[in-house]
Amino acid sequence: MDTPRSASPDTAAQARTETATPGQLPIHGLLSYRLSRVANAMSRSAALRYRREFDVSLGEWRTIALLGADAPLTLNRLARLAALDKAQMSRVVAKLSERGLVLREFGAGRTTQLTLTRKGAALYRGLITAANERDRAFLVCLTEQERDALDSALDKLATLARALERAEER
């Protein structure tokens, strides 16, 4: 519960009741909030494991995983796929390059193609194995019907979210 430390639980509950608009959910009930909380918890546990076992941050893991799955990629494309801005991705790639995990090859014009080095590819294999283990651990609590429903629901929500994002950009 996100209440001020000085407020008692009764006072906080009363404040929520008084400010709630009939027919509207408080933030705790909103789908986007709930999904974000679950995704953040999953990401935090992944970050802890990947840091401990592979000495990479979550951003580095995502970069390595994306390059391992679909290289070569430009910095712009990689940033879009990782949902990071270009400056953030540039810093992540610079660190990985310094560690000998990512190779930058200059292409036509100002484009740079990014790929994993042999060392990066070996790290990718360990990381993707760990990621698949985590994925199975999360999915085991769901029945096959629930997994199918979740896949379908996530696809629908992602499609709608992209459409709403495009509409907001106009």
VMD Tcl script that builds the backbone (N, CA, C; Angstrom):
set m [mol new atoms 510]
animate dup $m
set s [atomselect $m all]
$s set {name element resname resid chain x y z} {
  {N N MET 1 A 0.843 -1.171 0.000}
  {CA C MET 1 A 0.000 0.000 0.000}
  {C C MET 1 A 0.889 1.235 0.000}
  {N N ASP 2 A 0.616 2.176 -0.878}
  {CA C ASP 2 A 1.405 3.394 -0.978}
  {C C ASP 2 A 0.745 4.503 -0.177}
  {N N THR 3 A 0.871 4.440 1.144}
  {CA C THR 3 A 0.283 5.463 2.000}
  {C C THR 3 A 1.401 6.174 2.722}
  {N N PRO 4 A 1.176 7.438 3.095}
  {CA C PRO 4 A 2.189 8.145 3.876}
  {C C PRO 4 A 2.420 7.409 5.188}
  {N N ARG 5 A 3.642 7.426 5.665}
  {CA C ARG 5 A 4.004 6.712 6.891}
  {C C ARG 5 A 3.203 7.207 8.102}
  {N N SER 6 A 2.816 8.467 8.102}
  {CA C SER 6 A 2.114 9.018 9.254}
  {C C SER 6 A 0.623 8.656 9.251}
  {N N ALA 7 A 0.092 8.227 8.123}
  {CA C ALA 7 A -1.326 7.901 8.044}
  {C C ALA 7 A -1.553 6.473 8.535}
  {N N SER 8 A -2.584 6.287 9.310}
  {CA C SER 8 A -2.922 4.937 9.763}
  {C C SER 8 A -3.622 4.219 8.623}
  {N N PRO 9 A -3.644 2.864 8.666}
  {CA C PRO 9 A -4.348 2.125 7.610}
  {C C PRO 9 A -5.807 2.528 7.483}
  {N N ASP 10 A -6.477 2.806 8.619}
  {CA C ASP 10 A -7.879 3.216 8.578}
  {C C ASP 10 A -8.040 4.547 7.860}
  {N N THR 11 A -7.134 5.494 8.134}
  {CA C THR 11 A -7.170 6.807 7.495}
  {C C THR 11 A -6.937 6.667 5.991}
  {N N ALA 12 A -5.985 5.817 5.609}
  {CA C ALA 12 A -5.691 5.605 4.190}
  {C C ALA 12 A -6.884 4.988 3.475}
  {N N ALA 13 A -7.523 3.996 4.090}
  {CA C ALA 13 A -8.694 3.363 3.477}
  {C C ALA 13 A -9.822 4.371 3.323}
  {N N GLN 14 A -10.003 5.214 4.335}
  {CA C GLN 14 A -11.048 6.240 4.286}
  {C C GLN 14 A -10.758 7.229 3.154}
  {N N ALA 15 A -9.502 7.629 3.010}
  {CA C ALA 15 A -9.132 8.567 1.949}
  {C C ALA 15 A -9.399 7.962 0.582}
  {N N ARG 16 A -9.102 6.673 0.419}
  {CA C ARG 16 A -9.359 6.012 -0.869}
  {C C ARG 16 A -10.853 5.992 -1.156}
  {N N THR 17 A -11.641 5.697 -0.137}
  {CA C THR 17 A -13.094 5.634 -0.311}
  {C C THR 17 A -13.645 7.005 -0.670}
  {N N GLU 18 A -13.160 8.045 0.004}
  {CA C GLU 18 A -13.660 9.397 -0.222}
  {C C GLU 18 A -13.277 9.936 -1.595}
  {N N THR 19 A -12.124 9.548 -2.114}
  {CA C THR 19 A -11.675 10.081 -3.399}
  {C C THR 19 A -12.088 9.206 -4.571}
  {N N ALA 20 A -12.567 7.987 -4.310}
  {CA C ALA 20 A -12.977 7.096 -5.391}
  {C C ALA 20 A -14.243 7.631 -6.058}
  {N N THR 21 A -14.262 7.566 -7.372}
  {CA C THR 21 A -15.436 7.956 -8.137}
  {C C THR 21 A -16.243 6.698 -8.403}
  {N N PRO 22 A -17.541 6.736 -8.149}
  {CA C PRO 22 A -18.365 5.540 -8.378}
  {C C PRO 22 A -18.177 4.999 -9.800}
  {N N GLY 23 A -18.008 3.695 -9.899}
  {CA C GLY 23 A -17.846 3.061 -11.201}
  {C C GLY 23 A -16.418 3.073 -11.724}
  {N N GLN 24 A -15.503 3.708 -11.011}
  {CA C GLN 24 A -14.104 3.743 -11.442}
  {C C GLN 24 A -13.241 2.961 -10.468}
  {N N LEU 25 A -12.268 2.270 -11.016}
  {CA C LEU 25 A -11.345 1.506 -10.192}
  {C C LEU 25 A -10.239 2.409 -9.662}
  {N N PRO 26 A -9.769 2.147 -8.452}
  {CA C PRO 26 A -8.562 2.842 -7.999}
  {C C PRO 26 A -7.371 2.265 -8.767}
  {N N ILE 27 A -6.247 2.896 -8.668}
  {CA C ILE 27 A -5.073 2.466 -9.430}
  {C C ILE 27 A -4.763 0.984 -9.226}
  {N N HIS 28 A -4.933 0.464 -8.020}
  {CA C HIS 28 A -4.611 -0.926 -7.721}
  {C C HIS 28 A -5.437 -1.923 -8.529}
  {N N GLY 29 A -6.575 -1.489 -9.030}
  {CA C GLY 29 A -7.427 -2.373 -9.804}
  {C C GLY 29 A -7.265 -2.240 -11.310}
  {N N LEU 30 A -6.512 -1.249 -11.755}
  {CA C LEU 30 A -6.341 -1.020 -13.196}
  {C C LEU 30 A -5.472 -2.101 -13.829}
  {N N LEU 31 A -5.901 -2.597 -14.961}
  {CA C LEU 31 A -5.174 -3.651 -15.664}
  {C C LEU 31 A -3.732 -3.254 -15.954}
  {N N SER 32 A -3.525 -2.050 -16.461}
  {CA C SER 32 A -2.165 -1.628 -16.807}
  {C C SER 32 A -1.268 -1.587 -15.573}
  {N N TYR 33 A -1.801 -1.157 -14.453}
  {CA C TYR 33 A -1.032 -1.115 -13.208}
  {C C TYR 33 A -0.681 -2.528 -12.754}
  {N N ARG 34 A -1.662 -3.418 -12.784}
  {CA C ARG 34 A -1.437 -4.803 -12.350}
  {C C ARG 34 A -0.425 -5.495 -13.246}
  {N N LEU 35 A -0.558 -5.309 -14.559}
  {CA C LEU 35 A 0.409 -5.910 -15.484}
  {C C LEU 35 A 1.810 -5.357 -15.261}
  {N N SER 36 A 1.893 -4.058 -15.045}
  {CA C SER 36 A 3.181 -3.419 -14.798}
  {C C SER 36 A 3.828 -3.968 -13.537}
  {N N ARG 37 A 3.047 -4.136 -12.477}
  {CA C ARG 37 A 3.584 -4.668 -11.220}
  {C C ARG 37 A 4.115 -6.088 -11.411}
  {N N VAL 38 A 3.371 -6.922 -12.119}
  {CA C VAL 38 A 3.817 -8.298 -12.369}
  {C C VAL 38 A 5.080 -8.291 -13.226}
  {N N ALA 39 A 5.072 -7.505 -14.304}
  {CA C ALA 39 A 6.240 -7.438 -15.187}
  {C C ALA 39 A 7.463 -6.921 -14.438}
  {N N ASN 40 A 7.279 -5.918 -13.596}
  {CA C ASN 40 A 8.407 -5.383 -12.822}
  {C C ASN 40 A 8.950 -6.414 -11.842}
  {N N ALA 41 A 8.071 -7.152 -11.184}
  {CA C ALA 41 A 8.527 -8.193 -10.250}
  {C C ALA 41 A 9.291 -9.284 -10.999}
  {N N MET 42 A 8.789 -9.667 -12.148}
  {CA C MET 42 A 9.483 -10.676 -12.954}
  {C C MET 42 A 10.843 -10.147 -13.412}
  {N N SER 43 A 10.889 -8.903 -13.826}
  {CA C SER 43 A 12.144 -8.301 -14.280}
  {C C SER 43 A 13.156 -8.171 -13.146}
  {N N ARG 44 A 12.678 -7.783 -11.961}
  {CA C ARG 44 A 13.602 -7.636 -10.829}
  {C C ARG 44 A 14.234 -8.970 -10.457}
  {N N SER 45 A 13.441 -10.033 -10.436}
  {CA C SER 45 A 14.008 -11.340 -10.095}
  {C C SER 45 A 14.964 -11.809 -11.188}
  {N N ALA 46 A 14.638 -11.507 -12.437}
  {CA C ALA 46 A 15.549 -11.853 -13.539}
  {C C ALA 46 A 16.846 -11.074 -13.409}
  {N N ALA 47 A 16.738 -9.795 -13.118}
  {CA C ALA 47 A 17.929 -8.956 -12.994}
  {C C ALA 47 A 18.859 -9.482 -11.910}
  {N N LEU 48 A 18.286 -9.903 -10.792}
  {CA C LEU 48 A 19.105 -10.439 -9.703}
  {C C LEU 48 A 19.829 -11.714 -10.133}
  {N N ARG 49 A 19.107 -12.594 -10.801}
  {CA C ARG 49 A 19.728 -13.850 -11.244}
  {C C ARG 49 A 20.797 -13.599 -12.299}
  {N N TYR 50 A 20.487 -12.776 -13.297}
  {CA C TYR 50 A 21.432 -12.552 -14.391}
  {C C TYR 50 A 22.676 -11.811 -13.908}
  {N N ARG 51 A 22.504 -10.928 -12.937}
  {CA C ARG 51 A 23.661 -10.236 -12.353}
  {C C ARG 51 A 24.536 -11.247 -11.602}
  {N N ARG 52 A 23.898 -12.083 -10.788}
  {CA C ARG 52 A 24.619 -13.060 -9.974}
  {C C ARG 52 A 25.320 -14.112 -10.838}
  {N N GLU 53 A 24.608 -14.671 -11.799}
  {CA C GLU 53 A 25.158 -15.789 -12.573}
  {C C GLU 53 A 25.994 -15.361 -13.773}
  {N N PHE 54 A 25.671 -14.209 -14.376}
  {CA C PHE 54 A 26.318 -13.845 -15.637}
  {C C PHE 54 A 26.969 -12.461 -15.619}
  {N N ASP 55 A 26.836 -11.726 -14.525}
  {CA C ASP 55 A 27.386 -10.382 -14.382}
  {C C ASP 55 A 26.910 -9.432 -15.481}
  {N N VAL 56 A 25.599 -9.472 -15.751}
  {CA C VAL 56 A 25.001 -8.530 -16.700}
  {C C VAL 56 A 23.774 -7.886 -16.072}
  {N N SER 57 A 23.522 -6.654 -16.464}
  {CA C SER 57 A 22.309 -5.956 -16.028}
  {C C SER 57 A 21.137 -6.424 -16.885}
  {N N LEU 58 A 19.946 -6.021 -16.497}
  {CA C LEU 58 A 18.756 -6.388 -17.270}
  {C C LEU 58 A 18.821 -5.798 -18.678}
  {N N GLY 59 A 19.260 -4.538 -18.809}
  {CA C GLY 59 A 19.396 -3.932 -20.134}
  {C C GLY 59 A 20.433 -4.655 -20.983}
  {N N GLU 60 A 21.524 -5.074 -20.348}
  {CA C GLU 60 A 22.552 -5.835 -21.078}
  {C C GLU 60 A 22.016 -7.190 -21.503}
  {N N TRP 61 A 21.264 -7.845 -20.608}
  {CA C TRP 61 A 20.663 -9.137 -20.942}
  {C C TRP 61 A 19.743 -8.997 -22.153}
  {N N ARG 62 A 18.883 -8.002 -22.127}
  {CA C ARG 62 A 17.947 -7.829 -23.245}
  {C C ARG 62 A 18.687 -7.549 -24.544}
  {N N THR 63 A 19.730 -6.767 -24.470}
  {CA C THR 63 A 20.520 -6.453 -25.664}
  {C C THR 63 A 21.178 -7.711 -26.207}
  {N N ILE 64 A 21.807 -8.470 -25.330}
  {CA C ILE 64 A 22.458 -9.716 -25.745}
  {C C ILE 64 A 21.428 -10.690 -26.312}
  {N N ALA 65 A 20.280 -10.804 -25.650}
  {CA C ALA 65 A 19.238 -11.725 -26.104}
  {C C ALA 65 A 18.695 -11.328 -27.473}
  {N N LEU 66 A 18.477 -10.036 -27.683}
  {CA C LEU 66 A 17.968 -9.582 -28.982}
  {C C LEU 66 A 18.994 -9.793 -30.088}
  {N N LEU 67 A 20.261 -9.500 -29.795}
  {CA C LEU 67 A 21.301 -9.731 -30.800}
  {C C LEU 67 A 21.496 -11.223 -31.047}
  {N N GLY 68 A 21.378 -12.030 -30.015}
  {CA C GLY 68 A 21.504 -13.474 -30.171}
  {C C GLY 68 A 20.394 -14.071 -31.009}
  {N N ALA 69 A 19.236 -13.453 -30.965}
  {CA C ALA 69 A 18.074 -13.961 -31.702}
  {C C ALA 69 A 17.966 -13.413 -33.113}
  {N N ASP 70 A 18.514 -12.202 -33.354}
  {CA C ASP 70 A 18.184 -11.543 -34.619}
  {C C ASP 70 A 19.282 -10.625 -35.153}
  {N N ALA 71 A 20.543 -10.956 -34.954}
  {CA C ALA 71 A 21.634 -10.094 -35.448}
  {C C ALA 71 A 21.843 -10.308 -36.943}
  {N N PRO 72 A 22.390 -9.347 -37.625}
  {CA C PRO 72 A 22.836 -8.055 -37.125}
  {C C PRO 72 A 21.661 -7.080 -37.005}
  {N N LEU 73 A 21.827 -6.136 -36.082}
  {CA C LEU 73 A 20.830 -5.091 -35.873}
  {C C LEU 73 A 21.529 -3.746 -35.799}
  {N N THR 74 A 20.824 -2.719 -36.244}
  {CA C THR 74 A 21.344 -1.359 -36.056}
  {C C THR 74 A 21.019 -0.927 -34.630}
  {N N LEU 75 A 21.678 0.093 -34.175}
  {CA C LEU 75 A 21.424 0.622 -32.840}
  {C C LEU 75 A 19.971 1.083 -32.710}
  {N N ASN 76 A 19.460 1.778 -33.728}
  {CA C ASN 76 A 18.068 2.254 -33.679}
  {C C ASN 76 A 17.083 1.097 -33.572}
  {N N ARG 77 A 17.277 0.087 -34.376}
  {CA C ARG 77 A 16.376 -1.075 -34.363}
  {C C ARG 77 A 16.464 -1.798 -33.018}
  {N N LEU 78 A 17.673 -1.973 -32.529}
  {CA C LEU 78 A 17.889 -2.633 -31.248}
  {C C LEU 78 A 17.211 -1.854 -30.119}
  {N N ALA 79 A 17.338 -0.541 -30.134}
  {CA C ALA 79 A 16.695 0.300 -29.118}
  {C C ALA 79 A 15.178 0.142 -29.157}
  {N N ARG 80 A 14.605 0.136 -30.362}
  {CA C ARG 80 A 13.147 -0.034 -30.481}
  {C C ARG 80 A 12.722 -1.397 -29.938}
  {N N LEU 81 A 13.434 -2.451 -30.294}
  {CA C LEU 81 A 13.075 -3.797 -29.843}
  {C C LEU 81 A 13.198 -3.944 -28.327}
  {N N ALA 82 A 14.174 -3.269 -27.740}
  {CA C ALA 82 A 14.397 -3.352 -26.297}
  {C C ALA 82 A 13.555 -2.350 -25.518}
  {N N ALA 83 A 12.830 -1.499 -26.226}
  {CA C ALA 83 A 12.012 -0.441 -25.600}
  {C C ALA 83 A 12.881 0.495 -24.758}
  {N N LEU 84 A 14.049 0.852 -25.290}
  {CA C LEU 84 A 14.940 1.828 -24.674}
  {C C LEU 84 A 15.119 2.987 -25.647}
  {N N ASP 85 A 15.459 4.158 -25.122}
  {CA C ASP 85 A 15.764 5.228 -26.057}
  {C C ASP 85 A 17.175 5.012 -26.608}
  {N N LYS 86 A 17.463 5.680 -27.702}
  {CA C LYS 86 A 18.722 5.461 -28.416}
  {C C LYS 86 A 19.935 5.749 -27.534}
  {N N ALA 87 A 19.871 6.781 -26.715}
  {CA C ALA 87 A 21.004 7.128 -25.843}
  {C C ALA 87 A 21.265 6.028 -24.814}
  {N N GLN 88 A 20.183 5.509 -24.220}
  {CA C GLN 88 A 20.341 4.411 -23.259}
  {C C GLN 88 A 20.963 3.195 -23.935}
  {N N MET 89 A 20.442 2.863 -25.111}
  {CA C MET 89 A 20.948 1.697 -25.819}
  {C C MET 89 A 22.401 1.899 -26.221}
  {N N SER 90 A 22.757 3.104 -26.608}
  {CA C SER 90 A 24.134 3.397 -26.976}
  {C C SER 90 A 25.075 3.131 -25.801}
  {N N ARG 91 A 24.657 3.521 -24.596}
  {CA C ARG 91 A 25.481 3.277 -23.408}
  {C C ARG 91 A 25.605 1.781 -23.114}
  {N N VAL 92 A 24.515 1.053 -23.251}
  {CA C VAL 92 A 24.541 -0.393 -23.013}
  {C C VAL 92 A 25.472 -1.061 -24.024}
  {N N VAL 93 A 25.336 -0.707 -25.289}
  {CA C VAL 93 A 26.176 -1.295 -26.336}
  {C C VAL 93 A 27.644 -0.952 -26.109}
  {N N ALA 94 A 27.918 0.279 -25.692}
  {CA C ALA 94 A 29.310 0.677 -25.422}
  {C C ALA 94 A 29.916 -0.199 -24.331}
  {N N LYS 95 A 29.176 -0.444 -23.260}
  {CA C LYS 95 A 29.667 -1.295 -22.177}
  {C C LYS 95 A 29.904 -2.722 -22.659}
  {N N LEU 96 A 28.959 -3.238 -23.420}
  {CA C LEU 96 A 29.098 -4.608 -23.922}
  {C C LEU 96 A 30.250 -4.716 -24.914}
  {N N SER 97 A 30.452 -3.682 -25.689}
  {CA C SER 97 A 31.562 -3.647 -26.646}
  {C C SER 97 A 32.898 -3.623 -25.898}
  {N N GLU 98 A 32.981 -2.799 -24.855}
  {CA C GLU 98 A 34.204 -2.727 -24.034}
  {C C GLU 98 A 34.526 -4.074 -23.398}
  {N N ARG 99 A 33.511 -4.843 -23.066}
  {CA C ARG 99 A 33.698 -6.156 -22.444}
  {C C ARG 99 A 33.962 -7.249 -23.476}
  {N N GLY 100 A 33.978 -6.881 -24.759}
  {CA C GLY 100 A 34.242 -7.856 -25.807}
  {C C GLY 100 A 33.077 -8.771 -26.126}
  {N N LEU 101 A 31.853 -8.298 -25.856}
  {CA C LEU 101 A 30.659 -9.116 -26.082}
  {C C LEU 101 A 29.899 -8.728 -27.343}
  {N N VAL 102 A 30.041 -7.473 -27.770}
  {CA C VAL 102 A 29.331 -6.963 -28.947}
  {C C VAL 102 A 30.350 -6.374 -29.910}
  {N N LEU 103 A 30.137 -6.660 -31.189}
  {CA C LEU 103 A 30.998 -6.141 -32.252}
  {C C LEU 103 A 30.212 -5.108 -33.045}
  {N N ARG 104 A 30.845 -3.954 -33.260}
  {CA C ARG 104 A 30.250 -2.898 -34.080}
  {C C ARG 104 A 30.941 -2.919 -35.442}
  {N N GLU 105 A 30.158 -3.074 -36.470}
  {CA C GLU 105 A 30.700 -3.041 -37.836}
  {C C GLU 105 A 30.037 -1.897 -38.579}
  {N N PHE 106 A 30.840 -0.989 -39.100}
  {CA C PHE 106 A 30.312 0.182 -39.777}
  {C C PHE 106 A 29.871 -0.202 -41.179}
  {N N GLY 107 A 28.654 0.236 -41.507}
  {CA C GLY 107 A 28.082 -0.071 -42.805}
  {C C GLY 107 A 28.001 1.173 -43.665}
  {N N ALA 108 A 27.120 1.112 -44.645}
  {CA C ALA 108 A 26.934 2.233 -45.566}
  {C C ALA 108 A 26.419 3.455 -44.811}
  {N N GLY 109 A 26.882 4.609 -45.198}
  {CA C GLY 109 A 26.453 5.852 -44.558}
  {C C GLY 109 A 26.896 5.870 -43.114}
  {N N ARG 110 A 25.977 6.197 -42.240}
  {CA C ARG 110 A 26.314 6.271 -40.813}
  {C C ARG 110 A 25.779 5.080 -40.039}
  {N N THR 111 A 25.362 4.021 -40.732}
  {CA C THR 111 A 24.802 2.869 -40.033}
  {C C THR 111 A 25.901 2.009 -39.424}
  {N N THR 112 A 25.579 1.438 -38.310}
  {CA C THR 112 A 26.470 0.505 -37.628}
  {C C THR 112 A 25.687 -0.768 -37.371}
  {N N GLN 113 A 26.230 -1.869 -37.812}
  {CA C GLN 113 A 25.605 -3.174 -37.581}
  {C C GLN 113 A 26.197 -3.778 -36.321}
  {N N LEU 114 A 25.333 -4.249 -35.446}
  {CA C LEU 114 A 25.762 -4.830 -34.181}
  {C C LEU 114 A 25.537 -6.336 -34.188}
  {N N THR 115 A 26.549 -7.062 -33.763}
  {CA C THR 115 A 26.459 -8.521 -33.638}
  {C C THR 115 A 27.164 -8.938 -32.353}
  {N N LEU 116 A 26.927 -10.157 -31.934}
  {CA C LEU 116 A 27.635 -10.700 -30.781}
  {C C LEU 116 A 28.982 -11.256 -31.223}
  {N N THR 117 A 29.985 -11.105 -30.386}
  {CA C THR 117 A 31.269 -11.756 -30.613}
  {C C THR 117 A 31.122 -13.225 -30.201}
  {N N ARG 118 A 32.156 -14.020 -30.369}
  {CA C ARG 118 A 32.103 -15.419 -29.900}
  {C C ARG 118 A 31.849 -15.464 -28.397}
  {N N LYS 119 A 32.530 -14.604 -27.680}
  {CA C LYS 119 A 32.337 -14.522 -26.231}
  {C C LYS 119 A 30.897 -14.116 -25.906}
  {N N GLY 120 A 30.348 -13.157 -26.663}
  {CA C GLY 120 A 28.969 -12.732 -26.475}
  {C C GLY 120 A 27.981 -13.841 -26.799}
  {N N ALA 121 A 28.258 -14.607 -27.855}
  {CA C ALA 121 A 27.379 -15.715 -28.235}
  {C C ALA 121 A 27.380 -16.805 -27.168}
  {N N ALA 122 A 28.538 -17.059 -26.573}
  {CA C ALA 122 A 28.607 -18.056 -25.494}
  {C C ALA 122 A 27.800 -17.579 -24.294}
  {N N LEU 123 A 27.910 -16.302 -23.968}
  {CA C LEU 123 A 27.136 -15.732 -22.873}
  {C C LEU 123 A 25.644 -15.807 -23.191}
  {N N TYR 124 A 25.292 -15.505 -24.427}
  {CA C TYR 124 A 23.890 -15.583 -24.860}
  {C C TYR 124 A 23.325 -16.979 -24.608}
  {N N ARG 125 A 24.063 -18.013 -24.950}
  {CA C ARG 125 A 23.563 -19.382 -24.761}
  {C C ARG 125 A 23.261 -19.658 -23.288}
  {N N GLY 126 A 24.119 -19.202 -22.390}
  {CA C GLY 126 A 23.850 -19.374 -20.965}
  {C C GLY 126 A 22.652 -18.565 -20.510}
  {N N LEU 127 A 22.581 -17.328 -20.960}
  {CA C LEU 127 A 21.474 -16.449 -20.576}
  {C C LEU 127 A 20.135 -16.953 -21.090}
  {N N ILE 128 A 20.097 -17.395 -22.339}
  {CA C ILE 128 A 18.813 -17.823 -22.908}
  {C C ILE 128 A 18.351 -19.129 -22.269}
  {N N THR 129 A 19.299 -19.962 -21.854}
  {CA C THR 129 A 18.943 -21.178 -21.116}
  {C C THR 129 A 18.312 -20.797 -19.774}
  {N N ALA 130 A 18.932 -19.864 -19.066}
  {CA C ALA 130 A 18.386 -19.399 -17.779}
  {C C ALA 130 A 17.020 -18.743 -17.977}
  {N N ALA 131 A 16.872 -17.958 -19.036}
  {CA C ALA 131 A 15.593 -17.286 -19.306}
  {C C ALA 131 A 14.493 -18.306 -19.590}
  {N N ASN 132 A 14.821 -19.340 -20.323}
  {CA C ASN 132 A 13.829 -20.381 -20.605}
  {C C ASN 132 A 13.462 -21.149 -19.342}
  {N N GLU 133 A 14.424 -21.373 -18.456}
  {CA C GLU 133 A 14.125 -22.015 -17.177}
  {C C GLU 133 A 13.147 -21.159 -16.379}
  {N N ARG 134 A 13.409 -19.854 -16.337}
  {CA C ARG 134 A 12.518 -18.936 -15.618}
  {C C ARG 134 A 11.133 -18.934 -16.242}
  {N N ASP 135 A 11.074 -18.929 -17.565}
  {CA C ASP 135 A 9.800 -18.915 -18.263}
  {C C ASP 135 A 8.976 -20.154 -17.892}
  {N N ARG 136 A 9.621 -21.309 -17.906}
  {CA C ARG 136 A 8.918 -22.545 -17.528}
  {C C ARG 136 A 8.453 -22.489 -16.075}
  {N N ALA 137 A 9.263 -21.914 -15.196}
  {CA C ALA 137 A 8.891 -21.811 -13.782}
  {C C ALA 137 A 7.640 -20.947 -13.603}
  {N N PHE 138 A 7.519 -19.894 -14.380}
  {CA C PHE 138 A 6.327 -19.052 -14.288}
  {C C PHE 138 A 5.115 -19.757 -14.890}
  {N N LEU 139 A 5.306 -20.421 -15.997}
  {CA C LEU 139 A 4.169 -21.027 -16.688}
  {C C LEU 139 A 3.637 -22.276 -15.993}
  {N N VAL 140 A 4.451 -22.892 -15.149}
  {CA C VAL 140 A 4.019 -24.125 -14.494}
  {C C VAL 140 A 2.825 -23.907 -13.565}
  {N N CYS 141 A 2.632 -22.685 -13.076}
  {CA C CYS 141 A 1.499 -22.431 -12.179}
  {C C CYS 141 A 0.191 -22.252 -12.943}
  {N N LEU 142 A 0.254 -22.253 -14.270}
  {CA C LEU 142 A -0.942 -22.102 -15.100}
  {C C LEU 142 A -1.293 -23.418 -15.778}
  {N N THR 143 A -2.591 -23.660 -15.939}
  {CA C THR 143 A -3.014 -24.829 -16.706}
  {C C THR 143 A -2.775 -24.547 -18.189}
  {N N GLU 144 A -2.856 -25.571 -19.009}
  {CA C GLU 144 A -2.686 -25.370 -20.452}
  {C C GLU 144 A -3.735 -24.400 -20.991}
  {N N GLN 145 A -4.953 -24.519 -20.509}
  {CA C GLN 145 A -6.024 -23.613 -20.941}
  {C C GLN 145 A -5.703 -22.176 -20.512}
  {N N GLU 146 A -5.195 -21.994 -19.321}
  {CA C GLU 146 A -4.833 -20.652 -18.854}
  {C C GLU 146 A -3.665 -20.087 -19.664}
  {N N ARG 147 A -2.692 -20.922 -20.011}
  {CA C ARG 147 A -1.563 -20.455 -20.837}
  {C C ARG 147 A -2.058 -20.005 -22.207}
  {N N ASP 148 A -2.952 -20.795 -22.800}
  {CA C ASP 148 A -3.516 -20.418 -24.101}
  {C C ASP 148 A -4.296 -19.105 -23.997}
  {N N ALA 149 A -5.095 -18.983 -22.944}
  {CA C ALA 149 A -5.876 -17.753 -22.749}
  {C C ALA 149 A -4.942 -16.563 -22.521}
  {N N LEU 150 A -3.878 -16.757 -21.755}
  {CA C LEU 150 A -2.917 -15.682 -21.503}
  {C C LEU 150 A -2.240 -15.255 -22.801}
  {N N ASP 151 A -1.805 -16.216 -23.596}
  {CA C ASP 151 A -1.177 -15.881 -24.884}
  {C C ASP 151 A -2.119 -15.059 -25.758}
  {N N SER 152 A -3.358 -15.508 -25.858}
  {CA C SER 152 A -4.348 -14.802 -26.669}
  {C C SER 152 A -4.614 -13.405 -26.119}
  {N N ALA 153 A -4.784 -13.308 -24.807}
  {CA C ALA 153 A -5.067 -12.014 -24.187}
  {C C ALA 153 A -3.890 -11.053 -24.365}
  {N N LEU 154 A -2.661 -11.530 -24.177}
  {CA C LEU 154 A -1.492 -10.667 -24.345}
  {C C LEU 154 A -1.368 -10.174 -25.782}
  {N N ASP 155 A -1.646 -11.051 -26.758}
  {CA C ASP 155 A -1.613 -10.632 -28.167}
  {C C ASP 155 A -2.636 -9.534 -28.428}
  {N N LYS 156 A -3.843 -9.714 -27.917}
  {CA C LYS 156 A -4.898 -8.724 -28.115}
  {C C LYS 156 A -4.556 -7.407 -27.435}
  {N N LEU 157 A -4.064 -7.487 -26.203}
  {CA C LEU 157 A -3.708 -6.271 -25.470}
  {C C LEU 157 A -2.556 -5.535 -26.147}
  {N N ALA 158 A -1.570 -6.268 -26.646}
  {CA C ALA 158 A -0.436 -5.638 -27.331}
  {C C ALA 158 A -0.889 -4.931 -28.606}
  {N N THR 159 A -1.768 -5.562 -29.357}
  {CA C THR 159 A -2.287 -4.956 -30.584}
  {C C THR 159 A -3.042 -3.669 -30.263}
  {N N LEU 160 A -3.910 -3.715 -29.260}
  {CA C LEU 160 A -4.672 -2.532 -28.874}
  {C C LEU 160 A -3.752 -1.443 -28.325}
  {N N ALA 161 A -2.773 -1.819 -27.513}
  {CA C ALA 161 A -1.845 -0.833 -26.938}
  {C C ALA 161 A -1.081 -0.100 -28.043}
  {N N ARG 162 A -0.633 -0.842 -29.063}
  {CA C ARG 162 A 0.076 -0.193 -30.183}
  {C C ARG 162 A -0.851 0.746 -30.940}
  {N N ALA 163 A -2.093 0.343 -31.142}
  {CA C ALA 163 A -3.053 1.199 -31.837}
  {C C ALA 163 A -3.339 2.468 -31.031}
  {N N LEU 164 A -3.513 2.332 -29.732}
  {CA C LEU 164 A -3.748 3.505 -28.883}
  {C C LEU 164 A -2.528 4.420 -28.856}
  {N N GLU 165 A -1.345 3.839 -28.857}
  {CA C GLU 165 A -0.125 4.640 -28.888}
  {C C GLU 165 A -0.048 5.451 -30.187}
  {N N ARG 166 A -0.334 4.804 -31.304}
  {CA C ARG 166 A -0.325 5.533 -32.591}
  {C C ARG 166 A -1.360 6.648 -32.589}
  {N N ALA 167 A -2.535 6.390 -32.041}
  {CA C ALA 167 A -3.580 7.403 -31.994}
  {C C ALA 167 A -3.168 8.586 -31.114}
  {N N GLU 168 A -2.482 8.329 -30.020}
  {CA C GLU 168 A -2.034 9.401 -29.125}
  {C C GLU 168 A -0.933 10.239 -29.753}
  {N N GLU 169 A -0.151 9.656 -30.647}
  {CA C GLU 169 A 0.946 10.387 -31.293}
  {C C GLU 169 A 0.461 11.394 -32.312}
  {N N ARG 170 A -0.775 11.286 -32.735}
  {CA C ARG 170 A -1.314 12.179 -33.768}
  {C C ARG 170 A -1.624 13.536 -33.221}
}
mol reanalyze $m
mol bondsrecalc $m
mol representation Tube
mol addrep $m
